[in-house]
Amino acid sequence: MLTHTEPPGYRRTTHRASKLDSFLPVMKEILAADKKTHRKQGHTAQRIFERLWDEHGHTGGLTVVRNAVREIRQRSS
């Protein structure tokens, strides 16, 4: 009646790449350039998202960009 005597368990799929992965070098470049300017002149995560959307064709979401910006800033501090 049953094909398995025990449940087969979870089958993990391979890790899927993020839409943001190809834009990480651009984000790092923007944030590196911000270190050379006054603090108030730097980009916010919102502005980086807008630049990625307008200039580079990013179609992902704002929250993903915010999280990535936070990680990049924490690592570079």
Secondary structure as GFF3:
##gff-version 3
##sequence-region A 1 77
A	DSSP	three_ten_helix	21	23	.	.	.	ID=ss1
A	DSSP	alpha_helix	24	34	.	.	.	ID=ss2
A	DSSP	three_ten_helix	39	41	.	.	.	ID=ss3
A	DSSP	alpha_helix	45	56	.	.	.	ID=ss4
A	DSSP	alpha_helix	62	76	.	.	.	ID=ss5
###
